Amino acid sequence: MKIAIIGTGNLGKSIAKGLINANAIASLYLTKRTLEEIEEFNAFGNVEITTNNEEAIKNSDILIFAVQPKHFENILKNVKGFLTEKHVIISTITGFSIEKIEAIIGQEHFIIRAMPNTAIAVGKSMTCLCANTKGNERIELAKTIFDQLGNSMAISESLMQSATVVCASGIAFWMRLIRATTQAAIQLGFDAKEAQELAMFTSEGAANLLIQSGNHPEQEIDRVTTPKGCTIEGLNEMEHKGLSSSLIQGMVASYNKINTIKKEQL
């Protein structure tokens, strides 16, 4: 696949690293105004870095836009003359609707919105996808790309704000839970490095149990809880202190903030 990433900031770099690690590219163009920040990619023979969006677009079939929201509209206006019927346009810009993209470049293009998270750099992203009517013809292509970088799911555009909270912001939420587990392990006697390793791989194991078994979390919880045992004692104490409700309320607060930002942009 001939892919261009327009705007290679933190997310763009993560996507690029994931594509390279997955050997998912025939060629990869990376654009950024300051090339010094992406010079590391010069080490790869099939990767070109450039400040020229036109060059990247003309030499690519799939265009992944990962620019800052405030710059996206102007960039689309500047490049729409270079877009052809072959291009698949994938936007990772939060809150920028398909309708708004169509208003700038037209409805005749394959337009897909993608919401990955930063775990894409290690091939473990949960990416949500939606498309315009034309873009639905290429949604499986987009899934093929992002499935090589983790897992993907096609959803309604109306759920993209929710997906941002669950998947993109969710990385930070899970990091905080892992940090808390690490702190508890230190208090229980492990040194900091051991504690973090225990927390990381236990959380990975829990997720993989669900992924591979297809079970509900409570089914796996039942496997490790015994009457009057230490596990149920700990779980009940966490719930008394509001573990589940705090997490739910935090995610709802994050969702409400996204909606506020979207209204301010409009």
Legacy VTK file of the C-alpha trace (Angstrom):
# vtk DataFile Version 3.0
C-alpha trace
ASCII
DATASET POLYDATA
POINTS 266 float
0.000 0.000 0.000
1.132 3.520 -0.813
0.320 5.573 2.270
0.918 9.194 3.252
0.583 10.589 6.748
-0.183 14.292 6.555
0.963 15.852 9.805
3.408 13.554 11.568
3.052 14.673 15.180
2.789 12.291 18.136
-0.131 10.303 16.721
1.254 10.401 13.190
4.588 9.037 14.425
2.815 6.257 16.308
0.871 5.278 13.180
4.050 5.387 11.078
5.939 3.166 13.528
3.065 0.717 13.596
2.876 0.548 9.788
6.624 0.053 9.498
6.724 -2.635 12.199
3.829 -4.461 10.529
5.488 -4.289 7.082
2.179 -2.860 5.847
3.552 -0.396 3.281
4.957 -0.340 -0.215
5.826 3.300 0.359
5.200 5.755 3.167
5.328 9.542 2.913
5.475 11.543 6.139
4.876 15.285 6.091
5.703 17.844 8.748
6.683 21.493 8.729
9.759 20.759 10.866
11.565 17.753 9.402
14.143 17.589 12.195
11.422 16.124 14.411
10.920 13.105 12.131
14.487 12.544 10.894
14.548 9.147 12.616
12.387 7.804 9.754
15.166 8.442 7.239
16.603 5.125 8.403
13.883 3.247 6.510
14.351 2.778 2.771
10.685 2.909 1.766
9.898 6.031 3.814
10.116 9.602 2.530
9.888 12.643 4.789
8.887 15.963 3.299
7.335 19.352 4.029
5.458 19.129 0.712
1.902 17.795 1.103
1.362 17.867 -2.665
4.332 15.538 -3.239
3.085 13.116 -0.589
-0.467 13.069 -1.937
0.483 12.603 -5.577
2.674 9.609 -4.685
0.163 7.881 -2.415
-3.233 6.181 -2.590
-4.204 6.277 1.082
-3.994 9.602 2.923
-4.038 9.592 6.711
-4.545 13.094 8.131
-3.177 13.473 11.672
-2.882 17.258 11.943
-4.088 19.502 14.753
-7.837 20.216 14.532
-7.290 23.962 14.135
-5.182 23.399 10.993
-7.257 20.689 9.320
-9.748 22.878 7.428
-7.059 25.016 5.802
-4.980 21.970 4.903
-7.981 20.339 3.216
-8.664 23.505 1.254
-5.017 23.662 0.166
-4.790 20.033 -0.985
-8.237 19.391 -2.440
-6.956 20.249 -5.922
-4.508 17.325 -5.730
-7.106 14.750 -4.691
-8.251 12.213 -7.273
-10.916 9.529 -7.403
-8.345 6.905 -6.324
-7.529 8.519 -2.982
-8.852 7.106 0.265
-8.976 9.919 2.813
-8.673 8.848 6.458
-9.066 11.545 9.112
-7.926 11.019 12.705
-9.018 14.518 13.752
-11.272 14.532 16.805
-14.616 16.296 16.392
-14.211 17.050 12.679
-17.294 15.486 11.091
-17.563 13.723 7.758
-20.165 16.297 6.742
-17.645 19.077 7.318
-14.963 17.249 5.320
-17.418 16.700 2.461
-18.314 20.388 2.491
-14.666 21.195 1.755
-13.576 18.477 -0.704
-16.889 17.066 -1.955
-18.993 13.953 -1.400
-17.470 12.006 -4.284
-14.365 11.001 -2.298
-13.780 7.930 -0.135
-13.859 9.575 3.304
-13.215 7.616 6.505
-12.798 8.806 10.070
-10.509 6.787 12.329
-10.068 7.033 16.083
-6.931 5.058 17.037
-4.981 5.376 20.257
-1.270 5.719 20.929
-0.872 1.948 21.429
-0.839 1.877 17.623
2.945 2.371 17.909
3.255 -1.148 19.342
0.545 -2.745 17.201
-2.067 -2.796 19.980
-4.447 0.039 19.110
-8.215 -0.232 19.414
-9.306 1.841 16.412
-12.892 2.841 15.653
-13.881 3.647 12.054
-16.808 5.283 10.286
-17.288 6.474 6.718
-19.406 8.489 4.310
-21.556 6.676 1.741
-18.683 6.523 -0.745
-16.168 5.641 1.945
-18.137 2.554 2.965
-16.786 0.994 -0.223
-13.301 1.191 1.314
-14.091 0.551 4.988
-12.743 -3.005 4.751
-9.494 -1.602 3.354
-9.252 0.719 6.345
-9.974 -2.215 8.676
-7.203 -4.205 6.980
-4.751 -1.370 7.692
-5.739 -0.838 11.313
-6.146 -4.542 12.095
-2.426 -4.842 11.373
-1.928 -2.206 14.058
-4.133 -3.809 16.676
-7.879 -4.235 16.351
-10.522 -2.154 14.578
-14.286 -1.757 14.684
-16.656 -0.036 12.254
-19.203 2.076 14.138
-21.748 4.808 13.499
-20.301 8.319 13.326
-22.664 9.286 16.154
-20.528 7.102 18.456
-17.145 8.593 17.519
-17.122 11.017 20.454
-17.811 8.099 22.798
-15.064 6.067 21.111
-12.634 8.901 21.792
-13.290 8.569 25.518
-13.293 4.769 25.668
-10.323 4.107 23.376
-8.150 7.220 23.034
-8.576 8.796 26.477
-8.956 5.239 27.742
-5.213 4.687 27.396
-4.653 7.336 30.078
-7.359 5.854 32.302
-5.778 2.394 32.141
-2.311 3.875 32.762
-3.635 5.433 35.961
-5.096 2.098 37.078
-1.770 0.387 36.390
0.036 3.119 38.312
-2.296 2.651 41.290
-1.679 -1.099 41.212
2.062 -0.407 41.120
1.807 1.871 44.152
-0.122 -0.783 46.049
2.486 -3.422 45.178
5.228 -1.146 46.514
3.302 -0.715 49.753
3.020 -4.513 49.946
6.793 -4.923 49.768
7.977 -4.946 46.145
10.493 -2.458 44.806
9.290 0.024 42.177
10.567 -1.863 39.118
9.162 -5.195 40.288
5.863 -3.562 41.211
5.369 -2.015 37.780
6.247 -5.275 36.045
3.708 -7.147 38.158
1.034 -4.533 37.416
1.705 -4.362 33.659
1.731 -8.067 32.941
-1.184 -8.853 35.230
-3.329 -6.270 33.403
-2.161 -7.664 30.056
-3.081 -11.156 31.194
-6.539 -10.054 32.314
-7.258 -8.445 28.948
-5.975 -11.450 27.012
-8.155 -13.817 29.049
-11.213 -11.912 27.853
-9.958 -11.527 24.277
-9.183 -15.202 23.835
-12.067 -16.682 25.820
-14.805 -14.239 24.864
-16.000 -14.408 28.469
-17.653 -11.640 30.475
-15.303 -10.138 33.106
-17.483 -11.472 35.928
-16.946 -15.037 34.677
-13.185 -14.611 35.108
-13.674 -12.891 38.455
-15.689 -15.890 39.651
-12.716 -18.132 38.841
-10.469 -16.352 41.349
-12.927 -15.556 44.145
-13.676 -18.029 46.936
-16.078 -17.729 49.882
-14.602 -15.522 52.597
-11.411 -15.253 50.525
-8.923 -12.416 50.073
-9.990 -11.577 46.484
-13.652 -10.899 47.266
-12.570 -8.962 50.371
-10.435 -6.691 48.208
-13.058 -6.311 45.466
-15.785 -5.383 47.948
-13.560 -2.795 49.641
-12.764 -1.226 46.247
-16.466 -1.038 45.391
-17.284 0.462 48.792
-14.754 3.187 47.962
-16.388 3.740 44.551
-13.981 2.112 42.071
-16.549 1.338 39.362
-18.650 4.468 39.884
-15.575 6.727 39.886
-14.355 5.244 36.606
-17.791 5.553 34.996
-18.248 9.122 36.228
-14.777 10.065 34.998
-15.460 8.717 31.519
-18.826 10.525 31.375
-17.090 13.747 32.453
-14.529 13.269 29.685
-17.345 12.734 27.173
-19.124 15.894 28.330
-15.885 17.853 27.930
-15.494 16.639 24.338
-18.996 17.862 23.554
-18.182 21.233 25.091
-15.054 21.544 22.966
-17.024 20.581 19.836
-19.634 23.274 20.535
-16.892 25.875 21.031
-15.348 24.877 17.665
-18.714 25.321 15.954
LINES 1 267
266 0 1 2 3 4 5 6 7 8 9 10 11 12 13 14 15 16 17 18 19 20 21 22 23 24 25 26 27 28 29 30 31 32 33 34 35 36 37 38 39 40 41 42 43 44 45 46 47 48 49 50 51 52 53 54 55 56 57 58 59 60 61 62 63 64 65 66 67 68 69 70 71 72 73 74 75 76 77 78 79 80 81 82 83 84 85 86 87 88 89 90 91 92 93 94 95 96 97 98 99 100 101 102 103 104 105 106 107 108 109 110 111 112 113 114 115 116 117 118 119 120 121 122 123 124 125 126 127 128 129 130 131 132 133 134 135 136 137 138 139 140 141 142 143 144 145 146 147 148 149 150 151 152 153 154 155 156 157 158 159 160 161 162 163 164 165 166 167 168 169 170 171 172 173 174 175 176 177 178 179 180 181 182 183 184 185 186 187 188 189 190 191 192 193 194 195 196 197 198 199 200 201 202 203 204 205 206 207 208 209 210 211 212 213 214 215 216 217 218 219 220 221 222 223 224 225 226 227 228 229 230 231 232 233 234 235 236 237 238 239 240 241 242 243 244 245 246 247 248 249 250 251 252 253 254 255 256 257 258 259 260 261 262 263 264 265
